[in-house]
Amino acid sequence: LTAEDSDTVLDPGSAGAALDDYVAEKPSPSPTEKKPKPKPSEPVKAVAPPPAPEPAPATSAPEKKAAPKPKPKPKPKATPTPNWTTATVRAVSVLEVNQAWTTNRIRMVMQPDGNLVVYNEKDKPIWASMTFGENHRAIFQGDGNLVIHNGADRPIWASQTWGKEGAELMLRKDGKVVISHHGTVVWST
């Protein structure tokens, strides 16, 4: 290359450099101290890993006592099973307003609003005829039919158990009111 052929010219009057102009020389020593070189005769030793730490020696600290076993909680006392009773109603029997057939568990009441309702031992309604009006009455008839009559003495609700002469209306221990004919339940709340 010549100076004319290159883009960068340092000194246009200088002669082109020859290959010998770029001979490398040994560098001059550094002003810092030299570290001694390891002797080639000494083999390099592998460094062993540090030993595992040994467990700490036992101290004479007092031993911890085992936590006491929790005492079982006392079982709640069983509530005694109530001795529920049964009541049997035979025909012909009538419930007027505010009257009831009862046991120590349930009661069947003809309410002033005309609704025949069965209440449990907690005084919660568990069955109702859903008949409403004034002066209603419930009649357990001789043919085994339980019928509610309105104030004009017209039937407005029935258990549909006619033709069962000798049937009994029973308020049972299980909280049900049933009509039974010769031991067979023909109607139940």
C-alpha positions in Angstrom: 0.0 0.0 0.0 1.2 3.5 -0.5 0.2 6.6 1.3 -1.9 7.6 -1.6 -3.9 4.4 -1.4 -4.8 4.7 2.2 -7.4 6.8 3.9 -5.3 7.8 6.8 -1.9 9.4 6.3 0.2 10.3 9.3 3.1 12.1 7.6 2.8 12.6 3.9 6.5 13.2 3.5 7.6 10.0 5.3 8.7 7.0 3.4 6.7 3.9 3.5 7.6 1.5 6.3 9.5 -1.7 5.6 8.6 -5.0 7.2 11.7 -4.8 9.3 10.5 -1.6 10.9 8.0 -3.6 12.9 10.2 -6.2 14.7 9.1 -6.8 18.2 11.5 -6.2 21.1 11.5 -7.6 24.6 9.5 -5.4 26.8 11.3 -3.5 29.5 10.9 -4.7 33.1 8.0 -3.6 35.1 8.7 -1.2 38.0 6.8 -3.5 40.5 8.4 -6.2 42.6 8.7 -9.6 41.2 7.2 -12.5 43.0 9.4 -15.6 43.4 8.6 -18.3 40.9 7.7 -21.7 42.3 10.5 -24.2 42.1 9.8 -26.7 39.3 11.0 -29.6 41.5 8.3 -29.2 44.1 5.1 -31.1 43.3 1.9 -29.3 43.7 -0.1 -30.6 46.7 -3.8 -31.0 46.6 -5.5 -29.1 49.4 -7.7 -31.4 51.6 -11.2 -30.2 52.4 -11.6 -29.0 55.9 -12.7 -31.6 58.4 -16.4 -31.9 59.2 -17.3 -30.1 62.5 -17.6 -32.5 65.4 -20.8 -32.5 67.4 -20.7 -30.2 70.4 -19.9 -32.0 73.6 -22.9 -32.7 75.8 -23.5 -30.1 78.4 -24.7 -30.7 81.9 -28.0 -28.8 81.3 -31.0 -30.3 83.1 -33.0 -32.8 81.0 -36.3 -31.6 79.8 -39.2 -33.6 81.3 -41.6 -35.1 78.9 -44.8 -33.0 78.7 -47.5 -34.6 80.7 -50.0 -36.5 78.7 -53.3 -34.6 78.2 -56.0 -36.0 80.3 -59.0 -37.1 78.2 -61.9 -34.7 78.4 -64.8 -36.1 80.3 -67.5 -37.3 78.0 -70.7 -35.3 78.2 -73.3 -37.1 80.2 -75.8 -38.7 78.0 -79.2 -37.0 78.2 -81.6 -39.5 79.4 -84.0 -40.7 76.7 -87.4 -39.2 77.4 -90.2 -41.6 78.1 -92.6 -40.4 75.4 -96.2 -41.4 75.8 -99.0 -42.3 73.3 -102.6 -41.1 73.2 -105.4 -42.9 71.4 -108.6 -41.0 70.3 -111.7 -43.1 69.5 -114.6 -42.0 67.4 -116.6 -39.8 67.7 -114.4 -37.1 69.1 -114.5 -33.4 68.4 -111.8 -30.6 68.8 -113.3 -27.1 69.1 -111.3 -23.9 68.8 -108.4 -23.9 71.3 -108.8 -27.6 72.2 -106.1 -30.2 71.7 -105.4 -33.9 71.8 -102.0 -34.2 73.6 -99.1 -36.4 74.8 -96.0 -35.4 76.6 -94.3 -35.0 73.2 -96.9 -33.6 70.8 -100.2 -31.9 70.6 -102.8 -31.6 67.9 -104.6 -28.2 68.3 -107.6 -26.6 66.5 -106.3 -23.0 66.4 -108.6 -19.9 66.4 -107.5 -19.1 62.8 -109.1 -22.4 61.7 -105.8 -24.3 61.1 -105.4 -27.8 62.7 -101.7 -28.0 63.7 -99.4 -30.6 65.3 -96.7 -29.1 67.6 -93.7 -31.1 68.8 -92.1 -31.0 72.3 -90.2 -27.8 71.5 -93.5 -26.1 70.5 -92.5 -26.1 66.8 -95.2 -26.8 64.3 -94.5 -30.1 62.4 -97.7 -30.5 60.5 -100.7 -28.3 59.5 -104.0 -28.8 57.6 -103.6 -25.3 56.1 -107.3 -24.5 56.6 -108.1 -21.0 57.7 -111.3 -19.3 58.9 -113.4 -18.7 62.0 -115.2 -21.3 64.2 -113.6 -24.4 62.6 -113.7 -27.7 64.4 -112.1 -31.1 63.8 -114.2 -34.2 64.1 -112.8 -37.8 64.2 -115.9 -39.6 62.8 -117.2 -43.1 63.5 -116.3 -44.1 59.9 -112.5 -43.4 60.6 -112.4 -40.1 58.7 -110.8 -37.0 60.3 -112.8 -34.0 58.9 -112.5 -30.3 59.5 -115.8 -28.4 59.3 -116.0 -24.6 58.8 -118.2 -22.2 60.9 -121.2 -23.1 58.6 -120.6 -26.8 59.4 -119.5 -27.7 55.9 -116.5 -30.1 55.5 -113.4 -28.2 54.1 -110.7 -30.8 54.7 -110.5 -34.6 55.3 -108.0 -37.4 55.9 -109.8 -39.5 53.2 -110.1 -42.5 55.5 -113.9 -43.1 55.5 -115.2 -46.6 55.5 -112.8 -47.7 58.3 -115.2 -48.2 61.2 -113.4 -48.9 64.4 -110.3 -47.0 63.3 -108.2 -45.1 66.0 -106.5 -41.7 65.8 -103.2 -42.1 67.6 -100.6 -39.5 68.8 -97.5 -41.7 68.8 -94.2 -41.7 70.6 -92.3 -40.9 67.4 -94.2 -37.6 67.1 -96.5 -38.7 64.3 -100.3 -38.5 64.4 -101.8 -41.5 62.5 -105.1 -43.1 61.9 -104.8 -46.9 62.3 -107.4 -49.5 61.2 -106.9 -53.1 62.5 -103.2 -52.3 63.1 -102.6 -50.8 59.6 -101.7 -47.1 59.3 -104.2 -45.6 56.8 -103.2 -42.0 57.3 -100.2 -40.1 58.9 -99.1 -36.5 59.4 
